Amino acid sequence: MHGKRILRGYFGMVNALRRDRFSFLRDTIREKNGGVAIMKQVKIGSCVLSLIQGDITEQATEAIVNAANSRLAGGGGVDGAIHRAGGPAIAEECRKIGGCPTGKAVITRGGNLKARYVIHAVGPIYQGGKKKEAELLRSAYLSSLQLAEEHRLTSISFPSLSTGAYGYPLKEASLVALRTIIDFLSEHPGTSLREVVLVLFTSPDLAVYEESLTQVLKERGIET
Ligand code: ADP
């Protein structure tokens, strides 16, 4: 009787540890513009990955990622919005850096943004899929995560890189983004990152990412 209780206690503890070390997938209610929105969250090791609908410029994570071009010259979409909200200090720092190859990322201060840093990641222009686009998109996410890690940042928000003006099909891009982030977090259990947020601009985009998240977790054998 007593032995059974000890065993139950032991397995309960093991399960609790497993839950903590491995992952959970949940729908969380988040306050948004006075209302509420449901967001998907999954825990990978010690980091929570969230999918939300929103505007990247409003995120209060330590860094936000910009969908930049290789000249770091500013542009439309996310890039324009970040420079407008962050003020001229960001463009000034970008000008000093000079440029960034496709598939890489550089870091600047966040100017007037809530985020302390902007990581400018250069995703590929989609040209049919045979020009190493997947590899370059993966590399843009990975370089951003590596920069965050080098700066020991605890939180970072990404937009959906390359899926606007650069024309990358959303479903394929979402799979690349999620595989890269989830693999990075799984392979770096000592990461400084506690929070990674993917900020999707529209609700159809969020729905595509949600579907892909379920697919990638299954693919990677991550129990939720
Ligand atoms: P790229 O040139 O890399 O394709 P874009 O900025 O044109 O980058 O678009 C990337 C994605 O970001 C698109 O899916 C677009 O809908 C979305 N987007 C545009 N503005 C914002 C914003 N303010 N916050 C979050 N996502 C945004």
Boltz pocket constraint, residues with backbone or C-beta under 6 A from the ligand:
constraints:
  - pocket:
      binder: B
      contacts: [[A, 54], [A, 55], [A, 56], [A, 57], [A, 67], [A, 68], [A, 76], [A, 77], [A, 78], [A, 79], [A, 81], [A, 123], [A, 124], [A, 159], [A, 160], [A, 161], [A, 162], [A, 163], [A, 164], [A, 165], [A, 166], [A, 167], [A, 168], [A, 199], [A, 200], [A, 201], [A, 202], [A, 205]]
      max_distance: 6.0
